[in-house]
Amino acid sequence: MHLSKPKRGRIAVNVSQINRYTKENEDVVVPGKVLGAGTIEHPVKVAALDFSEQARSKILGVKGKCLSITDLIKLNPKGASVKIIR
């Protein structure tokens, strides 16, 4: 439902929120754009529609991964242990 909205109405999540609600090496889906505000202190695998350059840099800087939602589905087709942050 959220993915079918116009871009201006989509969800935006900061890396600080991802840091706050995840543990090391968890899989996360953001049904929108990941923004670079705040810090991230542990590696996570984040799948989203889009990433700001700053967010991508911060996630990769702690040895995390930035994926498309389609790529995460290929890696984890059952969706086991995936958190959705919105």
Secondary structure, 3 states (H helix, E strand, C coil): CHHHCCHHHCEEEEHHHHHHHCCCCCEEEEEEEEECCCCCCCCCEEEEEEECHHHHHHHHHCCCEEECHHHHHHHCCCCCCEEECC
